[in-house]
């Protein structure tokens, strides 16, 4: 279940700055949080994340 806009706005101040540092930011924070939540809610493996959460490697290396 993806974050709602309200939930995203609530945790936004707790997340790192969006300004890219060395190498830049690989993924949007919200996409990574959605992928992590999906993984733990379903118990699936990282490589089996659905296409809607994006590619698996950026989710678990972010």
KELOVEX-240258 format. One record per residue: residue number from 1; x, y, z of N, C-alpha, C, O, CB in turn; residue in three letters. Coordinates in steps of 0.02 Angstrom, whole numbers, plus 50000, padded with zeros to 5 digits. Glycine has a CB too. Layout:
REM residues N
k,n_xx,n_yy,n_zz,ca_xx,ca_yy,ca_zz,c_xx,c_yy,c_zz,o_xx,o_yy,o_zz,cb_xx,cb_yy,cb_zz,r
NUM,X,Y,Z,X,Y,Z,X,Y,Z,X,Y,Z,X,Y,Z,ALA
...
This chain:
REM residues 62
k,n_xx,n_yy,n_zz,ca_xx,ca_yy,ca_zz,c_xx,c_yy,c_zz,o_xx,o_yy,o_zz,cb_xx,cb_yy,cb_zz,r
1,50042,49941,50000,50000,50000,50000,50045,50062,50000,50081,50073,50048,49952,50000,50061,UNK
2,50043,50101,49948,50086,50161,49944,50065,50214,49995,50009,50215,50019,50083,50190,49874,UNK
3,50113,50257,50010,50100,50313,50056,50048,50359,50025,50048,50371,49964,50165,50351,50072,UNK
4,50005,50386,50066,49959,50437,50043,49997,50504,50041,50051,50508,50069,49895,50442,50089,UNK
5,49968,50554,50010,50000,50620,50008,50008,50648,50078,50058,50680,50093,49958,50668,49964,UNK
6,49959,50636,50121,49962,50660,50190,50020,50628,50228,50058,50661,50262,49896,50647,50227,UNK
7,50027,50561,50220,50082,50526,50253,50149,50549,50225,50197,50558,50263,50074,50450,50244,UNK
8,50153,50558,50159,50215,50581,50128,50236,50649,50154,50294,50661,50168,50208,50582,50053,UNK
9,50187,50694,50160,50201,50761,50185,50224,50759,50258,50264,50800,50280,50140,50807,50178,UNK
10,50197,50712,50296,50213,50708,50366,50285,50683,50379,50318,50706,50425,50165,50661,50401,UNK
11,50308,50637,50336,50376,50612,50347,50430,50650,50308,50489,50641,50321,50379,50539,50327,UNK
12,50409,50692,50260,50457,50730,50219,50510,50767,50260,50569,50764,50241,50419,50779,50176,UNK
13,50493,50801,50315,50544,50836,50353,50596,50790,50385,50650,50812,50404,50511,50878,50407,UNK
14,50579,50726,50392,50625,50678,50424,50674,50647,50375,50723,50615,50396,50585,50624,50457,UNK
15,50663,50657,50311,50705,50627,50259,50764,50671,50241,50761,50732,50253,50663,50612,50196,UNK
16,50817,50642,50214,50875,50682,50194,50857,50735,50142,50807,50729,50107,50930,50637,50168,UNK
17,50900,50785,50138,50892,50839,50089,50886,50810,50018,50919,50761,50002,50950,50888,50094,UNK
18,50845,50842,49977,50836,50818,49908,50892,50842,49862,50896,50819,49805,50769,50841,49882,UNK
19,50934,50888,49884,50988,50913,49842,51038,50858,49830,51065,50829,49877,51022,50974,49875,UNK
20,51052,50842,49767,51099,50788,49753,51169,50804,49779,51194,50860,49770,51102,50774,49678,UNK
21,51200,50756,49809,51269,50761,49831,51311,50721,49780,51289,50712,49724,51280,50735,49905,UNK
22,51368,50698,49800,51410,50659,49754,51369,50602,49724,51339,50562,49760,51471,50631,49791,UNK
23,51367,50598,49660,51332,50544,49626,51257,50555,49619,51224,50519,49582,51344,50481,49661,UNK
24,51231,50604,49654,51159,50618,49649,51116,50567,49685,51141,50515,49709,51138,50620,49577,UNK
25,51053,50582,49690,51006,50538,49723,50980,50488,49673,50958,50507,49619,50948,50577,49756,UNK
26,50982,50424,49689,50962,50372,49642,50887,50367,49633,50864,50355,49578,50990,50306,49665,UNK
27,50849,50376,49686,50776,50365,49684,50741,50417,49726,50770,50447,49771,50759,50295,49709,UNK
28,50678,50427,49711,50636,50469,49752,50626,50434,49820,50613,50373,49821,50567,50484,49717,UNK
29,50632,50470,49874,50625,50440,49941,50559,50402,49948,50557,50348,49978,50630,50494,49995,UNK
30,50507,50431,49921,50441,50401,49929,50436,50333,49893,50404,50287,49918,50387,50449,49903,UNK
31,50468,50328,49835,50468,50264,49799,50504,50210,49840,50482,50153,49843,50502,50272,49731,UNK
32,50560,50230,49871,50598,50182,49911,50557,50160,49972,50555,50101,49988,50666,50213,49933,UNK
33,50525,50207,50006,50485,50190,50065,50426,50146,50045,50410,50098,50080,50459,50255,50099,UNK
34,50395,50160,49988,50340,50118,49964,50364,50047,49950,50330,49998,49966,50308,50148,49900,UNK
35,50423,50041,49919,50451,49974,49904,50467,49936,49967,50454,49876,49972,50514,49981,49860,UNK
36,50496,49970,50017,50513,49938,50080,50449,49916,50116,50446,49860,50142,50555,49985,50126,UNK
37,50399,49959,50117,50336,49941,50150,50303,49882,50115,50278,49837,50149,50288,50002,50150,UNK
38,50304,49881,50049,50275,49825,50012,50311,49760,50029,50280,49709,50040,50277,49838,49937,UNK
39,50377,49763,50031,50418,49704,50045,50401,49675,50113,50392,49614,50120,50492,49721,50041,UNK
40,50395,49717,50163,50382,49692,50231,50308,49674,50242,50294,49631,50284,50403,49744,50281,UNK
41,50263,49706,50207,50193,49688,50213,50177,49621,50180,50135,49583,50204,50149,49742,50182,UNK
42,50213,49606,50125,50198,49545,50088,50247,49489,50103,50232,49430,50091,50198,49559,50015,UNK
43,50306,49505,50129,50357,49455,50142,50392,49431,50079,50426,49380,50080,50327,49397,50177,UNK
44,50383,49467,50024,50413,49447,49961,50488,49461,49960,50513,49498,50003,50379,49483,49903,UNK
45,50523,49433,49912,50594,49447,49904,50603,49512,49866,50559,49533,49829,50629,49388,49867,UNK
46,50661,49544,49876,50675,49607,49841,50670,49600,49766,50642,49643,49732,50744,49633,49860,UNK
47,50695,49545,49739,50694,49536,49667,50625,49524,49639,50615,49526,49579,50740,49479,49647,UNK
48,50577,49510,49682,50508,49497,49661,50462,49558,49671,50401,49551,49666,50481,49437,49699,UNK
49,50491,49616,49684,50449,49676,49691,50412,49689,49625,50441,49680,49572,50492,49738,49711,UNK
50,50350,49710,49629,50313,49722,49567,50340,49783,49529,50374,49825,49558,50239,49733,49582,UNK
51,50326,49785,49465,50349,49840,49422,50327,49908,49448,50361,49958,49436,50324,49830,49351,UNK
52,50271,49911,49484,50246,49975,49508,50292,50007,49560,50289,50068,49571,50177,49966,49537,UNK
53,50334,49967,49593,50381,49995,49642,50447,50013,49609,50492,50037,49643,50393,49945,49699,UNK
54,50455,50001,49544,50517,50016,49510,50563,49957,49511,50546,49903,49535,50550,50076,49540,UNK
55,50623,49967,49484,50673,49913,49483,50694,49895,49554,50697,49939,49597,50735,49933,49440,UNK
56,50708,49832,49565,50723,49810,49633,50789,49835,49659,50793,49855,49717,50723,49735,49636,UNK
57,50842,49837,49618,50908,49854,49644,50910,49925,49673,50940,49933,49726,50959,49848,49590,UNK
58,50881,49976,49641,50883,50042,49674,50845,50045,49739,50862,50084,49783,50856,50094,49627,UNK
59,50794,50004,49746,50754,50005,49808,50795,49980,49867,50792,50009,49921,50691,49962,49801,UNK
60,50835,49927,49857,50871,49901,49914,50942,49927,49919,50976,49911,49968,50873,49827,49911,UNK
61,50965,49967,49872,51031,49998,49878,51027,50072,49896,51078,50104,49907,51070,49990,49814,UNK
62,50966,50099,49898,50958,50171,49912,50975,50187,49983,50971,50245,50003,50887,50193,49896,UNK
